[in-house]
């Protein structure tokens, strides 16, 4: 089979782990087909020499799932459980067979290459089977959150031109989809669960179809595979397109940032509707030979349930949002409950250094931050060759030519704030990076005229090469002569005992242009008062540069958020 060598990339996989935990023979058998070396002696070696290679017809279903099923059929792929006693373990042989059955059924319903299929399957085991089935067919997978309301669903269906929607048996999802169908009469809907009038019986379809369909042989690595809707804090969400090389970008995510183990068990807690699921629950983990712990939790997060699940199922590696770490510690997390976890990460929201220190005191583990977007795999992360700096995003992935630039496009010096960009995309487009946006039925470029991808995120780099997140470009506060990013102030506020959640935004001021505004959700037992406001303001002055203190403080019962949990800052300005 002809391979195409496309890019520098790694070989000391899981470099900071003792020797007996380093890359196992089974992992190397598969990974070496795609990256050659798996072990590296230093970050510089990793950055300089990591390479990705793959066949021109690369397909995750065939070259990963089916490959594991053939070479090691009893290898665990998925350990699935829910909050109500349901649990089931799937081998790669079972995922291969079930996904072929699902593909056979989907093909019989008229789904094929290029068709868009939306999934609202929460964290049901059917998501993994269906995603692999769609990759076999060449249908474009559209993950969707279970939290979407009817108008959200109808917008996504119409904007993407979705042909089918497959949903989990959940009263809210069913109600909203049935309401959305009134505006999308051509949409075919299928239900994973009990039969329901007006829906195709997807569960019966998987059970009864034969495992005949292997793949569409016309598919190539640069055909479109996946469409993410960005969360959209302003305006309507954009549609991000990834091709079949996207899973290969997540070898760095899983193998070198999350440091998953060969035959280990990795837990990332996120809804299947978000890109973080692709980061932590399927692609890179299976490429690296780790099983995935699929936690189909109830809609409302319960930190005690998560702690108990970790103690029972014993994942070896973990990635959860910073908020979950904080809630677990407040729930009384103990070190023995985390004894199985050897490496932990976080992404999706900046993490306060104080949370990192407190968690390390309890468990002995250091949380490794990473940074990326729906448009990418991990861009910057704390890899194993250098010590994490609490609060830092880490250093760039070898996949990407990353720089910080000012408003004129000039590269920033150490200590200067600038926008994080990916450059030189005329020479090479990394595996894992967006191929374009879908708009009005066609693909439009995601890069500017100079072949640069703009993240819209502001950061700075220190003298040692660590990157530090400041904020979204449109979230920056311009107060007198200062440019102030919200994250540093939010990190300080989150260490005050009265603050449960907070968001920093700019408020208009006739003299300064803008001033810092803090919108705060208080912990139970605290009430808004002038005394508390003064205390909080003085606390920020003591903990960071005094000019950054919030001159305006507002107290609210809850913060406005997108369905992905991101704060909608423009509603607070």
N, C-alpha and C positions, 0 to 999 in steps of 0.2 A: 504493500500500500504506500503510495507516494505521500511524503510529509513535506509541509511547508514550514521552514524556519522563519519566524516572524520577529522575534524580539528578545533582547536580553532579559533574563530573569533568574531563581536559586538552586544549593545542595546540602547544608547542615540542618535539615528540617527539624524544627522543634529544638533549636540550638541550646536553649537554657535549661533543658531537662537532663537529668542523669542519663548515663549511657544506655541503661536498660530500657529507657522509654523512647529512645530515638527511633528513627524510621525503621519499621519492621519490613521483613522481606515481602509480605503481601502488599504493603503500601508501595514499596519501590517497584514492584512488578507492574503496577498500573501507572503510577505517577511518572515513571521514567519514560513512558511513551509520550508524555506531553511536556516535560520540562528537562529531561536528560539528567542533570544533576539535581539531587535533593538536599545536599548538605553544603553548608557555607561556614567559613571560619570567622567571618566578621561581617558587620553591616556593609562595609565598603565592598567586600567580596560579593555579597548578596546584591547590592545596588549595581555593581558593574557587570556581573556575569549571569544573572538570572535570564533564562530564555524560555519562550513558549514555542512549542511545535505541535502541529496537529494535521490530520488528513484533511484534504479539501472538502470532504463530505462529513466533517465532524458533527456528531449528533449525540447529545448527552444520553439519550435513551439507549442507544446502541453501544457507543464506545465506553460508557461508564456502567450503567445499570446492567445491561446484558453481559458486558465483559466480566463484571463481578459475579453475576449469576453463573457464568460458564466456569470461571476459575475457582470460585469459592462459594458455591451455591448456598451453604448454610451460614455464611457470614451475616451477622445482624445488619439490617439497614435502618429499621425504625422500631423504636420501643414507644408505643402510643398508650396514653392513659388520659382519663378525664377526672373531674371532681366528684363523680358519682359511682366510682368503683369499676368503670369500664377500663379494660386494658387489653392490649394485643401486641405481640411482637411479630415483625415481618422480616424475613430474610430477603436478600437480594433476588433469590430465585422466585420468591413469591411476588415481590414488586415487579419483576420482569413479566411474570405470567399475568398478573392482574392488569398491568398497564397494557399488555397486548390485547387482553379481553376487552378492556375499556376502549381501546383504539378501534377494534373490530366493530363494536357497537356504535361508536361515534361516526365511523365511516358509513355505516348503514343508515345513519340519520342525515347523511349528506355533508358531513364535516370533512374538509380536506385542506390541502395546502393553501395558506394565505387567509383562511377564514378566521375571524376573530371570535374567541370564546371567552366569556367572562365567568370567573369562579367566585362564588361567595360561600366558601366551604369552611370558614373559620379555621380551626385547627383539627378538623376531622381527618382521619387517616386517608379518606378518599382524595384529599387534596394531593398528596404525594403521588398516588396512583394516576390521577387525572392529569397532573402536570406532565408526567413522563409520557402518558398516552398522547397528549397534544403535541409533544415534541416529536413523537414517531410520525404523526400525521403531517407535521409542518404547519398545523394551525397555530395562530398567534394567541398565546396565553395572556389573559388580562386579569391579574389578581385584583380583587375588590374587597373592601372592608365590610364586615357584617354590620357596621354601624350606619351604613349609607341609608338615607331616607329615599322616598320614591323619586323626588325630583333629581337627587344625585344619581340614581340608577339610570333614569331615563336620559339624562344628559350624557352619561358615559356610554350608554348603548348607542345613542344617536351619533355622538362625536366619533366614536371608534368604528361605527358600522358593525357592531357585534351581531353575530348570527344566532348565537345560543348563549344562555346563561344557565349554569349548573349551581344549585344552591343546597346548603345544608338544611335539614329539617329543624327550623327555628321559627317560632311564631312571628317575631319581628321581621326577619328576612322575607318570609313568605308573604306577609301582609304588604310590605313595601314593594316587592317585586310584582305582585298582582296589581297594585295601584299603578306602577310604572308601565305595565303592559298596555294600559289604556292609551298611552302615548306612543307605544312601540308595538303595534299590532303584528309585525312580522317576526318579532323575537320568539324563538323557541326556548321553552324553559324545561329543565329537568331537575328532579329532586332526589337527593341522596337521603333515603330514609323510607318512611312508609308511603305507599301509593296515595296520590291525591288527584282529584279530578282537575283536569286542565293542565296537568304536568306529565311529562314523560317520566317513567320509573327508572331512574338511573341506577339504583341499587340492583334491581332485577336485571338490568341490561348488562352490568359488569358480571354478575353471577352466571348468566345464561349464554353469553357470547363465547365463541371459541377463541383460543389464543393464536389466531392465524396471522394477524397483521403484525409485521415486524417494523417496517418503516417505508416512507415514500422515498424511493431511490433517486428521485430527481432533486432532493434537498442538498444544498451546499452550505458550507460553514457561514457564509455571509448573507444567507437568507434571514428574514426577520423571524424571531422566535418568541419575543416577549414584549408586552407593552405595559408600562407602569403609568398610572396617573399620579402626578405630583400632588402634594396635599393642597397647595394653593392657598396661601394666606391672604392674597388679594387676587381678585379676578377669578376666572374659571381655571381649573387644573389643566396643566399641559400634559400631553401624551408622549412619553419617553419610549423610544424604540431601541431594543437590543437585538443583536443577531445571535446565531448559534454558538459563537465563541464566548458569549457572556459567562457561562459557567467556568471557563478556564481562567478568567480574571479573578475568580474567587479562590483559586489555589493559594494565592497570597493571603487573602482574607482568612481562610480557615487554617491553613498550614503554618503560616508564619506570624500571624497576629493572634488568632484564637488558639493556636498551637494544639489543635486536636490530635488525638492519639490514633495510631493504627489499632483497630479493634476497640477503640475507646467509645465513649458515649458523650455526645455534646448536647447541651441545652442552650438554646436561645429562646427567650420568651418574647413573642411578638405575634400579632395576628397575621394570617396568611395573605391578607390584603395589602401588605406593605413590602417595600423593597427589602427591608431588614430580614424578612423571611427568606428571601433568596440569598442574603448574606450569611444566614446562620442556621438554616434548617434543611438544606438539601444539596446545593451544588458543590461548593468547595469541600464540605464535610464528606460527601460520598466519594468525590475524587480522591481524597486523602485516606479513604478506608475507614472512617469513623462512622459509627451508628449515630442516629439522631434521636434524641429524647423528645417526643412530640407531646406537649402538655396542652390538652384541649380544655383549658380552664374556663370557668364561668365568666360571664361578661364583666362582672365586677371583680377587680383584682383583690385577692386576699393574701396578705404577706405570710400568714401562718400556714396556709395551704402550700405556698411555694416552698417554704422552709421544710415542711414535712415531706414534700415530694422529693426534694434534694436529698434529705436524709434517707428516704426509702429507696429511690432508684439509683442513687450514687453516680451522678454524672461525673466524668473526669475533667471536663472543661465547661465553661459557663460564660454566657454573654447576656446581660440584662440591662435595661435603662438605669441611669443613675438614681432615678426616683425609687426604683424597686430596691436597690441596695439600702437607701435611706429608710424605707418603710420596714424592711426586714430587720434592720438594726433597732428600730423603735419597737418592733414586735418582740425583741429579746433574743435575737439570733445569738447562738453560741458556736464556738469553734468546732466542737465534736459534730454538730449538725452539718458542717461543711467539710468533714474530714476527707471525703472522696474527691473533692474538687482540687485539682492541681494548678489550674490556671484560669483566670477570670478577666473579662473584658467588658467594655461598655462603649456605646456609640449612640448617636441620634440626638444627644443633648449634652452640652458641656457639663463636666463633673467638677464639683467643688473640691479643692485639695483637702479640705477638712473631712469630707466623706471618705476620701481615699485613706487618710491617716486613721480615722476611727475604725474603718473596716479592717485595715491591716492589724490594728491592735487586737481585734476580736478573733480574726481567723488566721493571721499570719500571711495572708495573701495580698498582693498588690494588684489593684485594678488597672488594667492596661487599656488606656483610651485609644480609640481610633476615630477617624473622620472620613466621611464620604457622602455620597448623595444617591438618590434614585437613579441618577444619570451615570453612576460609576460603581466600581468595586471600591475597596478601601483605598483612599488616596494617600493618607498620612496616618501613621500608627506607631505605637510603642512596640517595637519588635524585640526579640529576645537577646540581641547582641549588646544592648546598652540599657542602663538602668532607667526606668520610667521617672519622669519628673512630674509629681502630682500637679494636675491642672494643664499639662501640656498634651497636645494631640500626638506628639512623637515626631517621626521623620518620614520623608516621602517613600512611597512604595516604589520598587524598581520598575514597575510597569509604566510609570508616568514621568514625563519631563515636566516637573512642577516648578513654578516660580511665584514669587510675590511681586506684584507690579503696582506702580502708582497710577494716577489718573491719566498720565501721558503714555503709559505702557513701558516705562523705565523700570528695570529691576531694582527692588528696594535693597538697601544695605541692612545689615544686622541691626535690629532694634527699631527699624522703621515699619510702620503699618502699611499693608498693601492688600490688594485682592489676590486670592489664590487662583491661579490659572494653570491650565495644561497646554503646553506649547508644542510646536513642530508637528502638528497633525497632518501636514502635507507629506511628511516622511514616513510616519507610522501612526496608526490608530490603535491604541492598546486594547487588548482583550478586556472586556468589562466596561469600556467607555461607550456612552450613548452613540448610536449611529445616526440619529436624527430625531426630530419631533414630527409626529403625525398631525397634520392640520389640513382640514378641508379635503380629505381623501388622498393626500399625497405626503411624501416625506420631504421635510424642509431641514436645512442644515442647522446644526446646533453650534457651529463654530463661526468665528468672525472671518473677515476677509483676509486676515493674516494667519489663518489656520490655528487659531487659539480658542480653547474652550474656557469660558468665564464661569466660575462657580458662583460669583456674587457674594462670596464669604470673605471677610476681612480677618487677617492674621498678621503676626509678626514672628520673625525668627531670631533666636538668640545667638550668641557667639559660638555655641556648641552645636548649632544646627537643629535645635528643637523648635517646633512650630507651636505657637500659642494662639488660640482662637480669640477673636475680639467680638465679632458679631456679623450679622448680615449687613451688606452694604447699605440697604435702605433702613436698617435699624440704628445706624450710627447717630449719636446725638451731638450736635454742633452747638456748644455752649461757649459764648464769647470766643476766645482764641483756641479753645480746646475741642478735640474730637474724642468723644467718650463712647466706649463700647459697653453694652449692657451686661455682658457676662461677668466681668470682674465684680461689679456691684451686686449682682444677684448672688454670686458665690459668697460674698461677705454677709449679705442679709440672711442667707439660708443657715448660717451658723448662729443666728440670734434665736434664743429659745421661744420667742413669741411668734416666729414666722413659720408658717406651714408651707406656703407656696408664695412666689412673688414673680413679678415681671417689671423690668426697667424699660421705660420708653422716654421720649422727649416730650416736653410740654411747651407750648409757645410762650415766649416772654418778650415784652416790648423792649427791654434793654439788652439782654444777652442773646436774643434770637430764640434759644431754647434753654430749658433747664431740665435737670434730671427729675423724672417722676417715678415713684415706686408705687405699684399697685400690689397690695398684700392681702393674702388670705391668712388669718390668724389661727394659731393653734387653739384647741379647746382650752377654756379657762382664761383666755385673754379677751379683752374688750377694747375697742378703739377709744383713745383718749388723747388729749394734747400732751399729757405726760409721756405716754407710750411713744408718740410721734417724736418728741424731743429725744427720748432715750434711743430710739432707732437711728435718728439722724446723727447723734453724737457717736453712736457705735460705729457707723460707717466712717465718720471722720477719723476715728482712732485706728481703724483697721486698714484704711487705704488712703490715697491722696485726698485731702479735705475738699478739693474742688469737685470731687465726684459724688459728694453726698446728695441724697434726694431732697431737693427744696420743696417738692410737692409729694405728699404721701396720701394715698387713697386706700381705704379698706373695703374689700368686697367679699361676698360669700363664696364665689368661685371665679376662676379666670376663664375667659372665652378661649376655646381650643378648637382646632380642626379635628376631624374624625381620627387622625393619626396621633392626637395628643399634643400637637405643637400649639404653642400659645399664639393667638391671632393678635399680634401687637397693634395693628392699625386700629383695632377697635378700642384700644386703651389710650391712644394718643389724643 
